[in-house]
Amino acid sequence: MALAADRKRRPFFQKVRERWESFKEKLNAVLCPIDSPFLGLQPAYASAPSPSLRYENAADDFNKPLVCRFDTGPLPPKSSVSDSILRWENVEIYYPNEITPEIKKSGKPYITIQQAQEEVARLLREPRASHQYIVYEAAKLSGDPEVQRYTLHLLVGALAEDYVFAPGEKIEHIFKSGYQSFTDKAQKGQALVPLEELLPPDEKPIHGIFEGLMKTVAKIFRKLIKNPEKDELNRPYMAHFYDPTREWNTGLTLLGGDINFQSALERILMYWDIAAAEYEKGNKPRAFYALGHMLHLVGDLHVPAHVHNDAHGPTILLGKLDSFEQWCIRCDYPDIKRPKNNPNIRIWDSGPLIPLEPFKNWNKANAKKKLADYIDIIVSYTQLFRSVDRKGNREDQQFTGKLSDQECFDQGEELIPRAIQHSAHLLDTFLYVYGKNVYGKKES
């Protein structure tokens, strides 16, 4: 009887699976309707000083659509080398002719350059990998052999900054004030900013339903999520904002100033210090991983919402996602001709960009002051553009509300190439200051 009943159920479950697969296909088509290949994309390692290791098939690996959002990809699998790097392990990368018997016997973790390449390809195939792409393009633009060797560490760092704290850091460390207020509201599943303030005018009619749904979902999540690694709130991304026009609360501020977070600038300076200390100790993998964290923040400061104290994020506590970041959910990467009637295509690529010379007036004594000044220059330009809930600083953008696709495209056309170029510039300047290394050549 049981066997007969099981046979009767099989067609039903088969139909359920088929309908689920059909639904997923339709959902993917809606999220990413543009089916464009990654034309001409090659790993940054392609120009590394070992012609035999040119990974000629790389373009095939990248021939995948569905790269979505100005965001970071999901956490890497536990068994992957990226997970080891993400946990601040000093995973070295060697070319085949560098692997000696002593290295093999040492027990220290390492992978080959080709294994690193393959992992770079996997990371770039992930959905929501925009931060990784910007850092990847910056690595290509840099041209420095060390940058190319440790591109994987840069990408993992860029990914990890939305998930992982610096060594010894905890969530309470990113607060300047209001930690208890924040945690109390989080446990109750309450929004930190009134939703009527977060929602653009055209979304306010659904406010009541939206708010009730979000509170219900929040309560469920608070009960289900026991593992801190899976807890959306136990992450550093609330410290990814910076508005230098405000005197003290330059980071994200919520509840009228009751809750204040560390600013992105403070984290950038922190990761610069970590990278410098690790580099000088000879721990170059950890140094470049820290630089990847830093470059994620540099990329964020090319997003208008991040420099206008414009709260947004994937949690119910921070409200809706930003228009500029959401615009990319329908975009593809990278070197694609833009149809006149469709602005939803990623238009950034390091190809047309020119690498900037490292700052020769930076040194170990003044680097952090110079870096802070450099970040302020970056932010002052990004602040010219408006975000959903905050005005830009240009006369023609003095209004709020959702951004159109065309406006998002126009912002991206200006800001994304700058994010790539500024990231490469900081990498090369770091190597100039701490290694006196300019495009692979030591200065005399």
C-alpha positions in Angstrom: 0.0 0.0 0.0 2.7 2.4 0.9 4.6 1.6 -2.3 1.4 2.3 -4.4 0.8 5.6 -2.6 4.4 6.6 -3.2 4.0 5.9 -6.9 0.8 8.0 -7.1 2.7 11.0 -5.4 5.6 10.9 -7.8 3.8 12.6 -10.8 2.6 15.3 -8.4 6.1 16.1 -7.1 7.5 16.0 -10.6 4.9 18.7 -11.7 5.9 20.8 -8.6 9.6 20.6 -9.5 8.8 21.5 -13.2 6.7 24.5 -12.1 9.4 25.6 -9.7 12.1 25.5 -12.5 9.7 27.4 -14.8 9.2 30.0 -12.2 12.9 30.5 -11.6 13.5 30.9 -15.3 10.8 33.6 -15.5 12.2 35.3 -12.4 15.7 35.4 -13.8 14.3 36.8 -17.1 12.6 39.6 -15.2 15.6 40.4 -13.0 18.2 40.4 -15.8 16.4 40.7 -19.2 19.6 41.6 -21.1 21.4 38.5 -22.2 24.8 39.9 -23.2 28.1 38.0 -23.0 31.1 39.4 -21.2 32.9 40.5 -24.4 36.6 40.5 -24.3 37.0 40.0 -20.6 40.3 38.5 -19.4 41.6 38.1 -15.9 44.0 40.6 -14.6 46.6 37.8 -14.4 46.7 37.7 -18.2 49.5 40.3 -18.3 51.4 38.7 -15.4 55.0 38.0 -16.0 54.5 34.4 -17.1 53.3 34.0 -20.7 52.8 30.3 -20.3 50.1 31.0 -17.7 47.9 33.2 -19.9 44.5 31.7 -19.3 43.2 31.9 -22.9 39.9 30.1 -22.1 39.0 32.7 -19.4 36.5 34.5 -21.7 34.4 31.3 -21.9 34.2 31.1 -18.1 32.9 34.7 -18.1 30.3 34.1 -20.8 27.5 34.1 -18.3 24.7 36.7 -18.0 22.9 37.5 -14.7 25.5 39.7 -13.0 23.2 41.8 -10.8 23.3 44.9 -8.6 25.8 47.3 -7.4 26.5 45.0 -4.5 28.7 42.2 -3.3 28.3 38.5 -4.1 27.2 35.8 -1.6 29.7 34.4 1.0 32.0 31.8 -0.6 31.5 28.1 0.2 33.2 26.9 3.4 35.5 24.6 1.5 36.8 27.2 -0.9 40.1 29.1 -0.8 38.1 32.3 -0.7 36.6 31.3 2.6 40.1 30.8 4.1 41.2 34.3 2.8 38.0 35.8 4.1 38.9 34.5 7.6 42.2 36.5 7.4 44.4 33.4 6.8 47.7 34.2 5.1 47.1 32.2 1.9 50.1 32.7 -0.4 50.0 32.5 -4.2 52.9 31.1 -6.2 53.8 30.6 -9.8 54.8 27.0 -10.6 58.5 27.7 -10.7 58.4 29.3 -7.3 57.1 26.2 -5.4 60.1 24.6 -3.8 60.3 21.4 -1.7 60.7 23.7 1.4 57.5 25.5 0.6 55.7 22.1 0.2 57.0 20.9 3.5 56.3 24.1 5.4 52.6 23.4 5.9 51.8 27.0 5.2 48.6 27.5 3.1 49.2 28.4 -0.6 47.6 27.9 -4.0 49.0 28.2 -7.5 48.4 31.3 -9.7 46.1 29.2 -12.0 44.0 28.1 -9.0 43.7 31.7 -8.0 42.6 32.6 -11.5 39.9 30.0 -11.5 38.6 31.3 -8.1 38.6 34.8 -9.5 36.5 33.6 -12.4 34.1 31.9 -10.0 33.7 35.0 -7.9 33.0 37.2 -10.9 30.3 34.7 -12.1 28.4 35.2 -8.8 25.3 37.4 -8.9 25.5 40.8 -7.2 29.3 40.9 -7.8 29.6 44.6 -8.7 32.1 45.5 -6.0 34.3 42.6 -7.1 34.1 43.8 -10.7 35.2 47.4 -9.8 38.2 46.1 -7.8 39.0 43.6 -10.6 39.0 46.4 -13.2 41.2 48.5 -10.9 43.6 45.6 -10.6 43.8 45.4 -14.4 44.3 49.1 -14.6 47.1 49.1 -12.0 49.4 46.8 -14.0 51.6 46.1 -11.0 52.7 42.5 -10.8 52.0 42.3 -7.1 48.5 43.6 -7.6 48.0 41.0 -10.3 49.4 38.2 -8.1 47.0 39.1 -5.3 43.9 40.0 -7.3 42.0 37.2 -5.6 42.7 38.6 -2.2 41.6 42.1 -3.3 38.3 40.6 -4.7 37.7 38.5 -1.5 38.3 41.6 0.6 35.9 43.6 -1.5 33.3 40.9 -1.0 34.0 40.4 2.7 33.5 44.1 3.8 29.8 43.6 3.7 30.1 40.5 6.0 33.3 40.4 8.0 34.9 42.7 10.6 38.5 43.5 11.0 40.5 41.3 13.4 39.3 41.8 16.9 36.4 44.0 15.8 32.8 43.5 16.8 29.5 45.1 15.8 29.5 47.4 18.9 32.8 48.9 17.7 31.2 50.5 14.6 28.9 52.6 16.8 29.8 56.1 18.1 26.5 56.1 20.1 23.2 54.4 20.3 24.3 50.7 20.3 21.7 49.8 22.9 18.9 51.6 21.1 19.9 49.9 17.9 19.9 46.4 19.4 16.6 47.0 21.2 14.9 47.9 18.0 16.5 45.1 16.1 15.2 42.5 18.6 11.7 44.0 18.3 11.9 44.0 14.5 11.3 47.8 14.3 12.6 50.1 11.6 15.3 52.6 12.6 13.8 55.2 10.3 10.1 55.8 9.9 9.0 54.1 6.7 7.0 57.1 5.6 10.2 59.1 5.5 12.1 56.3 3.6 9.4 55.7 0.9 9.4 57.9 -2.2 6.0 59.6 -2.8 4.9 57.1 -5.5 5.3 54.2 -3.0 3.5 55.7 0.0 0.0 54.3 -0.9 1.3 50.8 -0.1 3.0 52.0 3.1 0.6 50.4 5.6 0.8 46.9 4.0 4.6 47.2 3.5 5.3 48.2 7.1 3.1 45.4 8.5 4.8 42.9 6.3 8.3 44.0 7.2 7.6 43.9 10.9 6.2 40.4 10.6 9.1 39.2 8.6 11.5 40.8 11.0 10.0 39.0 14.0 10.3 35.6 12.2 13.9 36.3 11.3 14.8 37.2 14.8 13.6 33.8 16.0 15.0 31.8 13.1 18.5 33.3 12.9 20.6 31.9 15.7 24.0 31.9 14.0 25.7 35.3 14.2 27.4 34.6 10.8 23.9 34.4 9.2 22.6 37.5 11.1 22.1 40.4 8.7 22.6 42.9 11.5 25.9 41.5 12.7 27.8 43.0 9.8 29.8 46.2 9.2 27.9 47.7 6.3 26.2 50.4 8.4 29.6 52.0 8.7 29.9 52.5 4.9 28.6 56.1 4.8 30.6 59.3 4.9 29.4 62.9 4.7 32.3 65.3 5.5 29.9 68.4 5.4 28.8 67.4 8.9 31.3 68.0 11.7 31.1 65.0 14.1 28.5 62.6 12.8 30.1 62.1 9.4 28.9 58.5 9.3 25.3 57.1 9.0 23.0 58.8 11.5 19.6 57.4 12.5 16.7 58.4 14.8 17.5 62.1 14.7 21.1 61.5 15.9 20.4 59.0 18.6 22.2 56.3 16.7 25.6 57.2 15.1 27.8 54.9 13.2 31.5 54.9 12.4 32.2 56.6 9.0 33.5 54.9 5.9 36.6 57.2 6.1 37.4 55.9 9.6 37.3 52.3 8.2 39.3 53.2 5.1 42.1 54.6 7.4 41.8 51.5 9.6 42.3 49.1 6.7 45.2 51.2 5.3 46.9 50.8 8.7 46.2 47.1 8.7 47.5 46.7 5.2 50.6 48.7 6.0 51.4 46.7 9.1 50.9 43.3 7.3 52.9 44.4 4.2 55.9 45.5 6.3 55.8 42.2 8.2 55.9 40.4 4.8 52.3 39.1 5.1 51.4 40.3 1.6 48.3 38.1 1.2 46.8 39.6 4.3 47.9 43.1 3.3 46.1 42.8 -0.1 43.0 41.3 1.6 42.8 44.4 3.8 43.2 46.6 0.8 40.3 44.8 -0.8 38.2 45.8 2.2 39.4 49.4 1.8 38.5 49.4 -1.9 35.0 48.3 -1.2 34.6 51.4 0.9 36.2 53.6 -1.8 33.7 52.2 -4.2 30.8 52.9 -1.9 31.9 56.6 -1.7 31.2 56.8 -5.5 27.5 56.0 -4.7 25.5 59.2 -3.9 23.4 57.6 -1.2 26.6 56.7 0.7 27.7 60.4 0.9 24.3 61.9 1.7 23.6 59.9 4.9 20.8 58.3 2.8 19.8 55.2 4.8 19.3 52.1 2.6 20.1 48.5 2.7 18.9 44.9 2.5 17.6 44.7 6.1 14.2 45.8 7.2 15.9 48.1 9.7 17.4 50.3 7.0 14.5 50.4 4.6 14.5 50.2 0.8 17.5 49.8 -1.5 18.9 52.8 -3.3 17.8 53.5 -6.9 21.3 53.7 -8.2 22.2 50.3 -6.7 18.9 48.7 -7.7 19.3 50.0 -11.3 22.1 47.6 -11.8 19.9 44.6 -11.1 18.8 44.8 -14.7 22.2 45.4 -16.1 25.0 43.3 -17.6 28.7 43.6 -17.7 30.9 45.3 -19.2 32.0 46.2 -22.7 28.7 46.2 -24.4 27.3 48.7 -26.9 24.5 50.7 -25.5 21.2 50.7 -27.5 19.8 54.2 -27.8 16.5 53.1 -26.2 17.9 51.1 -23.3 20.1 52.7 -20.6 20.2 49.5 -18.5 23.6 48.3 -19.5 26.8 48.4 -17.5 29.1 50.8 -19.2 32.2 50.7 -17.0 35.4 49.0 -18.0 39.0 49.8 -17.3 40.0 49.6 -21.0 39.5 53.2 -21.9 40.9 54.5 -18.6 44.5 55.8 -18.1 46.3 54.7 -14.9 47.4 57.6 -12.7 50.9 58.0 -11.5 51.3 57.2 -7.8 51.4 60.2 -5.5 55.2 60.9 -5.1 54.6 63.3 -2.2 53.1 60.5 0.0 55.2 58.9 2.6 54.7 56.8 5.8 54.5 59.8 8.0 51.9 61.7 6.0 50.0 58.9 4.1 46.9 58.8 6.3 46.4 62.6 6.2 46.9 62.6 2.5 44.5 59.6 2.2 41.8 61.5 4.2 42.2 64.5 1.9 42.0 62.3 -1.2 38.8 60.7 0.1 37.2 64.1 0.7 38.0 65.1 -2.9 36.3 61.9 -4.1 33.2 62.5 -1.9 32.9 66.2 -2.8 32.3 65.1 -6.4 29.9 62.3 -5.6 27.9 64.7 -3.5 27.0 66.6 -6.7 24.6 63.8 -7.6 21.3 63.2 -5.9 20.1 60.0 -4.3 16.5 58.9 -3.5 16.1 60.8 -0.2 18.7 63.4 -0.3 19.4 66.3 -2.6 22.5 66.6 -4.7 24.7 69.7 -4.7 24.0 70.7 -8.3 21.2 73.2 -9.1 19.6 70.9 -11.6 19.3 68.1 -9.0 17.6 69.9 -6.2 14.7 67.4 -5.7 14.1 64.0 -4.1 12.3 60.9 -5.2 13.2 57.7 -7.1 15.8 58.0 -9.8 14.9 57.1 -13.4 16.9 54.4 -15.2 18.3 57.2 -17.4 19.4 59.2 -14.4 21.0 56.1 -12.9 22.8 55.4 -16.1 24.1 59.0 -16.3 25.4 58.7 -12.7 27.0 55.4 -13.4 28.7 56.7 -16.6 30.3 59.4 -14.5 31.0 57.6 -11.2 31.9 54.0 -12.0 35.0 54.8 -14.1 36.1 57.1 -11.4 35.7 54.4 -8.8 37.9 52.1 -10.9 40.5 54.8 -11.5 40.7 56.0 -7.9 40.9 52.4 -6.6 43.8 51.6 -9.0 45.5 54.9 -8.0 45.3 54.1 -4.3 46.7 50.6 -4.9 49.7 52.0 -6.8 50.3 54.7 -4.2 50.2 52.2 -1.4 52.9 50.2 -3.1 54.9 53.3 -3.7 54.8 54.3 -0.1 55.4 50.9 1.5 57.3 49.1 -1.2 58.7 52.0 -3.3 57.4 49.8 -6.0 56.1 51.5 -9.2 54.7 49.1 -11.8 57.0 46.4 -10.6 60.2 48.4 -10.5 62.0 49.4 -7.3 63.1 53.0 -7.1 66.7 53.6 -6.6 
